[in-house]
Amino acid sequence: MIGELGRRSSTALLVHSALIQAVTFLVRPATTYRALELDVPGFALGLLAASYAVFPLLLALPIGGLVDRLGERRLMAIGAAVVLGCSAFLLFWGTSVPALVAGTALLGAGQLACVVGQQAVVANNAASSRLDSAFGYLTFAASLGQALGPLAISVVGGASVRPNTQAIFLLATAMSLVLFLSTFVISSKVSQRRRTAKGGPKGSAVALLRTPGVVRALATSATVLAVVDLTVVYLPALGAERGLTAATVGLMLTVRALFSMVSRLGLGSMSRKLGRMKLLVLSLAISTVALGVAAVPMPEWLLFIVMAFLGLGLGIGQPLTMSWLSAQAPEGQRGRALALRLAGNRVGQVVLPSVIGVVAVGLGAAGVFLASAVAVGGTMLLLRGVRLDD
């Protein structure tokens, strides 16, 4: 169970976390396939991809303030309703590029509201000593959803090169309805008492950034997530340079994802044994070494082992920065702090890959892995003097 939440409510929260990710990883590829059906030019696919991040960047902080004022479940219900409306819109009217862009942008807004609400439920209901474990379970459920979404496309699409997008959008609409209904099973007793007693949160994003440790937590989180993205993008390139088949590279990415999930299941016990700070530093060190070693030519079987260690290291970073921010943020501003983290992640996903791509130009995919190792290793310097175990 998560904090003061009962078993039923905790289960509903984990289902909610898995479903929003599954719907997102189902709808986004489906919109690309639908765009290909419409024979859109290449730049339109880029616009489609970018539209998903627009609302999260613009609305992250306002949504963070809303979750602290309105409550987690209400915001999650709104987000789930937006995702449901988006899926239905794409099912019935997603037949043009403007419609696909609008639907994708709305999906980004709804997903953001759901994720901020979920994380705030954990932050406001789990005891400080249980934060790592609770966020570990939440992110494990999210990772499971990210695996189930593409799997659903495989089931619906079969062996065809271009799957039946209408069937995919219908499935996404049905899943979104379950997502919306599951919201009402989730309770959040602590935050309800807090709002009743205090009449809502005070403070600003600027004041939050001045809170000791917050900026460093944001930078660490953004770096880790950006490196996950870089791995997904550049491992196929590294495999192509070394003559690895696409199936082999896909299996390596699956191994990385699976070991990230495994690391999150045991996060609570590991944190209690080592402490948050030591565990975070250890995870960053493992990631740094794995990224650096991946750049060195090696046998195929050994690269599988390296990807497993990379998955373990990167998998720990995200939930630990969530619990770090939750512990550092003032009472009544945890939703805003977690939304700020998501906004920082989006910025990191844009800035870091661009910088690393420039630095590693001419060095190939191996250079990208080396530059990523330097970036992750550099975040360990941010942790000097920080206490995470209070």
Solvent accessible surface area in square Angstrom, and as a share of the most:
residue,aa,sasa,rsa
1,M,143,0.64
2,I,7,0.04
3,G,37,0.36
4,E,80,0.36
5,L,2,0.01
6,G,34,0.32
7,R,177,0.64
8,R,186,0.68
9,S,8,0.05
10,S,8,0.05
11,T,73,0.42
12,A,9,0.07
13,L,0,0.00
14,L,51,0.25
15,V,61,0.35
16,H,0,0.00
17,S,2,0.01
18,A,16,0.12
19,L,27,0.13
20,I,0,0.00
21,Q,16,0.07
22,A,3,0.02
23,V,0,0.00
24,T,3,0.01
25,F,77,0.32
26,L,0,0.00
27,V,0,0.00
28,R,80,0.29
29,P,45,0.28
30,A,0,0.00
31,T,3,0.02
32,T,53,0.31
33,Y,63,0.24
34,R,15,0.05
35,A,3,0.02
36,L,56,0.28
37,E,74,0.33
38,L,69,0.35
39,D,118,0.61
40,V,21,0.12
41,P,73,0.46
42,G,59,0.57
43,F,156,0.65
44,A,5,0.04
45,L,54,0.27
46,G,43,0.42
47,L,93,0.46
48,L,9,0.05
49,A,58,0.45
50,A,57,0.44
51,S,6,0.04
52,Y,13,0.05
53,A,27,0.21
54,V,69,0.40
55,F,64,0.27
56,P,1,0.00
57,L,76,0.38
58,L,122,0.61
59,L,61,0.30
60,A,0,0.00
61,L,64,0.32
62,P,71,0.45
63,I,16,0.08
64,G,0,0.00
65,G,3,0.02
66,L,60,0.30
67,V,2,0.01
68,D,1,0.01
69,R,126,0.46
70,L,59,0.29
71,G,3,0.02
72,E,1,0.01
73,R,97,0.35
74,R,147,0.54
75,L,4,0.02
76,M,0,0.00
77,A,15,0.12
78,I,84,0.43
79,G,0,0.00
80,A,0,0.00
81,A,44,0.34
82,V,49,0.28
83,V,0,0.00
84,L,40,0.20
85,G,39,0.37
86,C,1,0.01
87,S,0,0.00
88,A,26,0.20
89,F,64,0.27
90,L,0,0.00
91,L,16,0.08
92,F,132,0.55
93,W,157,0.55
94,G,0,0.00
95,T,93,0.54
96,S,46,0.30
97,V,42,0.24
98,P,98,0.61
99,A,13,0.10
100,L,1,0.01
101,V,31,0.18
102,A,44,0.34
103,G,0,0.00
104,T,3,0.01
105,A,14,0.11
106,L,75,0.37
107,L,0,0.00
108,G,0,0.00
109,A,15,0.12
110,G,1,0.01
111,Q,18,0.08
112,L,4,0.02
113,A,6,0.04
114,C,0,0.00
115,V,13,0.07
116,V,0,0.00
117,G,0,0.00
118,Q,4,0.02
119,Q,7,0.03
120,A,0,0.00
121,V,0,0.00
122,V,0,0.00
123,A,2,0.02
124,N,6,0.03
125,N,6,0.03
126,A,12,0.10
127,A,60,0.46
128,S,56,0.36
129,S,85,0.55
130,R,103,0.38
131,L,7,0.03
132,D,7,0.04
133,S,10,0.07
134,A,5,0.04
135,F,0,0.00
136,G,0,0.00
137,Y,92,0.35
138,L,5,0.03
139,T,8,0.05
140,F,49,0.20
141,A,8,0.06
142,A,17,0.13
143,S,16,0.10
144,L,70,0.35
145,G,0,0.00
146,Q,69,0.31
147,A,55,0.42
148,L,80,0.40
149,G,0,0.00
150,P,57,0.36
151,L,101,0.50
152,A,19,0.15
153,I,20,0.10
154,S,68,0.44
155,V,114,0.66
156,V,50,0.29
157,G,11,0.10
158,G,53,0.51
159,A,114,0.88
160,S,65,0.42
161,V,136,0.78
162,R,121,0.44
163,P,7,0.04
164,N,92,0.47
165,T,4,0.02
166,Q,84,0.37
167,A,34,0.26
168,I,0,0.00
169,F,0,0.00
170,L,109,0.54
171,L,59,0.29
172,A,0,0.00
173,T,25,0.15
174,A,54,0.42
175,M,34,0.15
176,S,0,0.00
177,L,86,0.43
178,V,79,0.45
179,L,0,0.00
180,F,51,0.21
181,L,103,0.51
182,S,14,0.09
183,T,0,0.00
184,F,103,0.43
185,V,50,0.29
186,I,0,0.00
187,S,33,0.21
188,S,5,0.03
189,K,96,0.41
190,V,32,0.18
191,S,0,0.00
192,Q,85,0.38
193,R,140,0.51
194,R,18,0.06
195,R,53,0.19
196,T,121,0.71
197,A,86,0.66
198,K,124,0.53
199,G,71,0.68
200,G,18,0.18
201,P,25,0.16
202,K,169,0.71
203,G,47,0.45
204,S,52,0.34
205,A,24,0.19
206,V,86,0.50
207,A,49,0.38
208,L,1,0.01
209,L,67,0.33
210,R,189,0.69
211,T,25,0.14
212,P,104,0.65
213,G,10,0.09
214,V,0,0.00
215,V,84,0.48
216,R,84,0.31
217,A,0,0.00
218,L,20,0.10
219,A,38,0.30
220,T,0,0.00
221,S,0,0.00
222,A,14,0.11
223,T,19,0.11
224,V,1,0.00
225,L,41,0.21
226,A,0,0.00
227,V,0,0.00
228,V,27,0.16
229,D,48,0.25
230,L,7,0.03
231,T,1,0.01
232,V,69,0.39
233,V,97,0.56
234,Y,60,0.23
235,L,0,0.00
236,P,57,0.36
237,A,39,0.30
238,L,1,0.00
239,G,0,0.00
240,A,77,0.60
241,E,105,0.47
242,R,66,0.24
243,G,65,0.63
244,L,32,0.16
245,T,85,0.49
246,A,90,0.70
247,A,83,0.65
248,T,21,0.12
249,V,9,0.05
250,G,34,0.33
251,L,101,0.50
252,M,0,0.00
253,L,37,0.18
254,T,64,0.37
255,V,30,0.17
256,R,26,0.10
257,A,38,0.30
258,L,93,0.46
259,F,79,0.33
260,S,8,0.05
261,M,17,0.07
262,V,89,0.51
263,S,4,0.03
264,R,29,0.11
265,L,83,0.41
266,G,28,0.27
267,L,0,0.00
268,G,5,0.05
269,S,48,0.31
270,M,60,0.27
271,S,10,0.07
272,R,136,0.50
273,K,167,0.71
274,L,79,0.39
275,G,16,0.15
276,R,15,0.05
277,M,36,0.16
278,K,140,0.59
279,L,2,0.01
280,L,0,0.00
281,V,52,0.30
282,L,82,0.41
283,S,0,0.00
284,L,3,0.01
285,A,33,0.25
286,I,47,0.24
287,S,1,0.01
288,T,29,0.17
289,V,96,0.55
290,A,6,0.05
291,L,1,0.01
292,G,19,0.18
293,V,59,0.34
294,A,0,0.00
295,A,10,0.08
296,V,84,0.48
297,P,110,0.69
298,M,37,0.16
299,P,70,0.44
300,E,83,0.37
301,W,161,0.56
302,L,59,0.29
303,L,3,0.01
304,F,44,0.18
305,I,78,0.40
306,V,13,0.07
307,M,0,0.00
308,A,13,0.10
309,F,104,0.43
310,L,0,0.00
311,G,0,0.00
312,L,49,0.24
313,G,2,0.02
314,L,3,0.01
315,G,1,0.01
316,I,10,0.05
317,G,0,0.00
318,Q,11,0.05
319,P,0,0.00
320,L,2,0.01
321,T,0,0.00
322,M,10,0.04
323,S,0,0.00
324,W,2,0.01
325,L,0,0.00
326,S,0,0.00
327,A,44,0.34
328,Q,53,0.23
329,A,5,0.04
330,P,56,0.35
331,E,79,0.35
332,G,4,0.03
333,Q,18,0.08
334,R,52,0.19
335,G,0,0.00
336,R,28,0.10
337,A,0,0.00
338,L,0,0.00
339,A,0,0.00
340,L,17,0.09
341,R,5,0.02
342,L,30,0.15
343,A,15,0.12
344,G,21,0.20
345,N,4,0.02
346,R,44,0.16
347,V,76,0.44
348,G,9,0.09
349,Q,46,0.21
350,V,92,0.53
351,V,77,0.44
352,L,35,0.17
353,P,33,0.21
354,S,65,0.42
355,V,76,0.44
356,I,7,0.04
357,G,26,0.25
358,V,108,0.62
359,V,100,0.57
360,A,3,0.02
361,V,116,0.67
362,G,79,0.76
363,L,119,0.59
364,G,37,0.35
365,A,3,0.03
366,A,25,0.19
367,G,3,0.03
368,V,8,0.05
369,F,4,0.02
370,L,89,0.45
371,A,17,0.13
372,S,2,0.01
373,A,9,0.07
374,V,114,0.66
375,A,23,0.18
376,V,0,0.00
377,G,16,0.16
378,G,31,0.30
379,T,6,0.04
380,M,52,0.23
381,L,122,0.61
382,L,61,0.30
383,L,5,0.03
384,R,182,0.66
385,G,80,0.77
386,V,15,0.08
387,R,169,0.62
388,L,7,0.03
389,D,79,0.41
390,D,118,0.61
